[in-house]
Amino acid sequence: MMAVAILLLSGLALAAVNERAYRNNRTRETGVQADILAASVTAALAFDDRKAAQGYIDALSVNPQLQSATIYDLRGRVFASFSRGGEAAAPPPPSASPASTRWIRGGRLQIVRPVSENGTVLGRVFLSTVPEPLQVTFARHGGASLLVVMSLLFMALLGRAYRALDRRAAELARVNEDLRRAALERERAEEALLQAQKMEALGQLTGGIAHDFNNLLTGIVGSLDLMQTRLSQGRTDNVARYINAAMTSANRAAALTHRLLA
């Protein structure tokens, strides 16, 4: 919204600058014509030569931008004039304003210039431009208006693209988060599976070791039991063999324990 407001203000400022430049140009051109006319009719007013004054006025009628041109004598009476479209001659300018420039409604410019010779005022000239058609005004400001419209369209398209990119970025962020969670869950599942496999292998190993130890202990206990039986009977035959069998089983148990601790 801020960008749109700035563009609108920029368009209005550009239109105002264009309008001021246009009016300054029109004022300068029409002012030059009024100055030339005022300088040209000094003799006609001095010698009351209405025909010569009308000739100068008629020469201005070829300018399509002029609505009317009037020469007034010192008393404010119409000395010579022309008016496009049958418009009546403008009223005499106030004596307090020997020279003036003003814009009136409809885009019309009115200029008054004094007619003087050697510092003596002989009369005044009055020029009025034609009203500016509405389509001309629109055409003059068309460039600025088009610039504003194109800028607004560009901002709208840019905003739409930005919103689409924002939605796409949010969607990608959600997908990435889902992938991250899935990877984390898969990693946890793999760790759990590995731990289960380790526990299973450990259980199998423990079972095997227990079985081996049980066999070794059975051999040791059996040999000792036989030795005890023989000795209680006062017999010493085969005692050495039973001792060797018990020692063999004990050595195997020691070797197994050593492998487990290695």
C-alpha positions as CSV (number, residue, x, y, z in Angstrom):
1,M,0.0,0.0,0.0
2,M,2.8,2.4,0.8
3,A,4.4,1.8,-2.7
4,V,1.0,2.4,-4.4
5,A,0.6,5.7,-2.4
6,I,4.1,6.8,-3.4
7,L,3.4,6.0,-7.1
8,L,0.1,7.9,-7.0
9,L,1.8,10.9,-5.4
10,S,4.6,10.7,-7.9
11,G,2.1,10.6,-10.8
12,L,0.3,13.6,-9.4
13,A,3.5,15.5,-8.9
14,L,4.6,14.6,-12.5
15,A,1.2,15.8,-13.8
16,A,1.5,19.0,-11.8
17,V,5.0,19.6,-13.2
18,N,3.8,18.9,-16.8
19,E,0.9,21.3,-16.3
20,R,3.1,24.0,-15.0
21,A,5.5,23.6,-17.8
22,Y,2.7,23.7,-20.4
23,R,1.2,26.8,-18.9
24,N,4.6,28.5,-18.7
25,N,5.2,27.8,-22.3
26,R,1.7,29.0,-23.4
27,T,2.1,32.1,-21.3
28,R,5.5,32.9,-22.8
29,E,4.3,32.4,-26.4
30,T,1.0,34.4,-26.0
31,G,2.9,37.1,-24.0
32,V,5.4,37.5,-26.9
33,Q,2.4,37.9,-29.3
34,A,0.8,40.5,-27.1
35,D,4.1,42.4,-26.8
36,I,4.6,42.4,-30.5
37,L,1.0,43.6,-31.1
38,A,1.4,46.3,-28.5
39,A,4.6,47.5,-30.1
40,S,3.0,47.4,-33.6
41,V,-0.1,49.5,-33.0
42,T,1.5,52.5,-31.3
43,A,1.3,54.6,-34.5
44,A,-2.3,53.4,-35.2
45,L,-3.5,54.5,-31.8
46,A,-1.5,57.7,-31.9
47,F,-3.0,58.7,-35.2
48,D,-6.4,57.1,-34.7
49,D,-5.8,54.7,-37.6
50,R,-8.4,52.0,-36.9
51,K,-7.8,50.3,-40.3
52,A,-4.1,49.8,-39.6
53,A,-4.9,48.5,-36.1
54,Q,-7.5,46.1,-37.5
55,G,-4.9,44.8,-40.0
56,Y,-2.6,43.9,-37.1
57,I,-5.5,42.2,-35.3
58,D,-6.6,40.3,-38.4
59,A,-3.0,39.0,-38.8
60,L,-3.4,37.3,-35.4
61,S,-6.6,35.5,-36.5
62,V,-4.4,32.9,-38.3
63,N,-3.3,31.6,-34.9
64,P,-5.8,28.9,-34.0
65,Q,-4.8,29.1,-30.4
66,L,-6.3,32.6,-30.1
67,Q,-10.0,33.0,-29.2
68,S,-10.0,36.8,-29.4
69,A,-7.7,39.8,-29.7
70,T,-8.7,43.4,-28.9
71,I,-7.1,46.8,-28.9
72,Y,-8.4,49.4,-26.5
73,D,-7.8,53.1,-26.6
74,L,-6.8,55.2,-23.6
75,R,-10.4,55.6,-22.5
76,G,-11.0,51.8,-22.6
77,R,-13.0,51.8,-25.8
78,V,-12.7,49.0,-28.4
79,F,-10.4,50.3,-31.1
80,A,-10.0,47.1,-33.2
81,S,-10.9,43.5,-32.5
82,F,-11.5,40.0,-33.8
83,S,-13.3,37.1,-32.1
84,R,-13.4,33.5,-33.1
85,G,-16.9,32.0,-33.3
86,G,-18.7,35.4,-33.0
87,E,-17.7,35.9,-29.4
88,A,-18.2,39.5,-28.3
89,A,-15.2,41.7,-27.6
90,A,-13.8,41.4,-24.1
91,P,-14.6,44.2,-21.7
92,P,-11.8,46.8,-21.3
93,P,-9.2,45.8,-18.7
94,P,-9.1,47.8,-15.5
95,S,-6.9,50.8,-15.7
96,A,-5.2,49.7,-12.5
97,S,-3.8,46.7,-14.3
98,P,-2.0,47.9,-17.4
99,A,-0.3,44.5,-17.7
100,S,-1.6,41.2,-16.5
101,T,-1.6,37.5,-17.1
102,R,-4.2,35.1,-15.8
103,W,-5.7,31.7,-16.4
104,I,-9.4,31.3,-16.2
105,R,-11.8,28.3,-16.1
106,G,-11.6,26.0,-19.1
107,G,-7.8,26.4,-19.6
108,R,-8.1,29.8,-21.2
109,L,-5.3,32.3,-20.9
110,Q,-5.9,36.1,-20.8
111,I,-3.1,38.6,-21.3
112,V,-3.1,42.4,-21.1
113,R,-0.2,44.5,-22.3
114,P,0.0,48.3,-22.4
115,V,0.6,50.2,-25.6
116,S,2.9,53.1,-24.9
117,E,5.4,55.4,-26.7
118,N,8.1,57.3,-25.0
119,G,6.6,56.4,-21.6
120,T,3.1,57.7,-22.6
121,V,0.3,55.0,-22.4
122,L,-1.8,55.1,-25.6
123,G,-4.0,52.1,-24.9
124,R,-3.9,48.4,-24.2
125,V,-4.1,45.1,-26.1
126,F,-5.9,42.1,-24.8
127,L,-5.4,38.5,-26.0
128,S,-7.5,35.5,-25.0
129,T,-6.7,31.9,-26.0
130,V,-9.2,29.3,-27.0
131,P,-10.5,26.9,-24.3
132,E,-8.6,23.7,-24.2
133,P,-10.6,20.6,-25.2
134,L,-10.8,18.0,-22.6
135,Q,-9.3,15.4,-24.8
136,V,-6.2,17.6,-25.3
137,T,-5.8,17.9,-21.5
138,F,-6.1,14.1,-21.2
139,A,-3.6,13.7,-24.0
140,R,-1.1,16.1,-22.3
141,H,-1.3,14.2,-19.1
142,G,-1.6,10.8,-20.8
143,G,2.1,10.1,-20.4
144,A,2.1,10.6,-16.7
145,S,-1.2,8.7,-16.3
146,L,0.1,5.8,-18.4
147,L,3.3,5.8,-16.3
148,V,1.3,5.6,-13.1
149,V,-1.0,2.9,-14.4
150,M,1.9,0.9,-15.7
151,S,3.7,1.3,-12.4
152,L,0.6,0.2,-10.5
153,L,0.2,-2.8,-12.7
154,F,3.9,-3.7,-12.3
155,M,3.6,-3.4,-8.5
156,A,0.5,-5.6,-8.6
157,L,2.2,-8.2,-10.7
158,L,5.3,-7.9,-8.5
159,G,3.2,-8.3,-5.3
160,R,1.4,-11.3,-6.9
161,A,4.7,-12.9,-7.8
162,Y,6.1,-12.2,-4.3
163,R,3.1,-13.8,-2.7
164,A,3.5,-16.9,-5.0
165,L,7.1,-17.2,-4.1
166,D,6.3,-16.8,-0.4
167,R,3.7,-19.6,-0.6
168,R,6.2,-21.7,-2.5
169,A,8.9,-21.0,0.1
170,A,6.5,-21.9,2.9
171,E,5.6,-25.1,1.1
172,L,9.2,-26.1,0.6
173,A,9.9,-25.3,4.2
174,R,7.1,-27.7,5.2
175,V,8.4,-30.4,2.9
176,N,11.9,-30.0,4.3
177,E,10.5,-30.2,7.8
178,D,8.6,-33.4,6.9
179,L,11.7,-34.9,5.3
180,R,13.8,-33.9,8.4
181,R,11.3,-35.6,10.7
182,A,11.1,-38.7,8.5
183,A,14.9,-38.9,8.4
184,L,15.1,-38.5,12.2
185,E,12.4,-41.2,12.7
186,R,14.2,-43.5,10.3
187,E,17.5,-42.9,12.1
188,R,15.9,-43.7,15.4
189,A,14.3,-46.8,14.0
190,E,17.7,-47.9,12.6
191,E,19.3,-47.3,16.0
192,A,16.6,-49.3,17.7
193,L,17.0,-52.1,15.2
194,L,20.8,-52.1,15.7
195,Q,20.4,-52.1,19.5
196,A,17.9,-55.0,19.2
197,Q,20.3,-56.9,16.9
198,K,23.1,-56.2,19.4
199,M,21.0,-57.5,22.3
200,E,20.0,-60.6,20.3
201,A,23.7,-61.3,19.5
202,L,24.7,-60.7,23.1
203,G,21.9,-63.0,24.2
204,Q,23.1,-65.7,21.8
205,L,26.7,-65.2,22.9
206,T,25.8,-65.3,26.6
207,G,23.8,-68.4,26.0
208,G,26.7,-70.1,24.3
209,I,29.2,-69.0,26.9
210,A,26.9,-70.2,29.7
211,H,26.6,-73.5,27.9
212,D,30.4,-73.8,27.6
213,F,30.9,-72.9,31.2
214,N,28.3,-75.4,32.3
215,N,30.0,-78.1,30.4
216,L,33.4,-77.2,31.9
217,L,31.9,-77.0,35.4
218,T,30.2,-80.3,34.9
219,G,33.6,-81.8,34.0
220,I,35.3,-80.3,37.0
221,V,32.5,-81.2,39.4
222,G,32.3,-84.7,38.0
223,S,36.0,-85.3,38.3
224,L,36.1,-83.9,41.9
225,D,33.0,-86.1,42.8
226,L,34.7,-89.2,41.5
227,M,37.9,-88.3,43.4
228,Q,35.9,-87.8,46.6
229,T,34.2,-91.2,46.2
230,R,37.4,-93.0,45.6
231,L,39.2,-91.3,48.5
232,S,36.2,-92.1,50.9
233,Q,36.6,-95.7,49.9
234,G,40.3,-95.6,50.6
235,R,41.1,-96.1,47.0
236,T,43.7,-94.0,45.2
237,D,43.5,-95.6,41.8
238,N,42.6,-93.3,38.9
239,V,42.7,-90.3,41.3
240,A,45.5,-88.7,39.2
241,R,43.4,-89.2,36.0
242,Y,40.5,-87.4,37.7
243,I,42.7,-84.6,38.8
244,N,44.1,-84.2,35.3
245,A,40.5,-84.1,33.9
246,A,39.5,-81.4,36.4
247,M,42.6,-79.4,35.7
248,T,41.9,-79.6,31.9
249,S,38.4,-78.3,32.4
250,A,39.6,-75.5,34.7
251,N,42.2,-74.5,32.2
252,R,39.6,-74.4,29.4
253,A,37.4,-72.3,31.6
254,A,40.3,-69.9,32.3
255,A,41.1,-69.7,28.5
256,L,37.4,-68.9,27.8
257,T,37.4,-66.2,30.4
258,H,40.5,-64.7,29.0
259,R,39.0,-64.5,25.5
260,L,35.9,-62.8,26.9
261,L,38.0,-60.2,28.7
262,A,40.4,-59.6,25.7
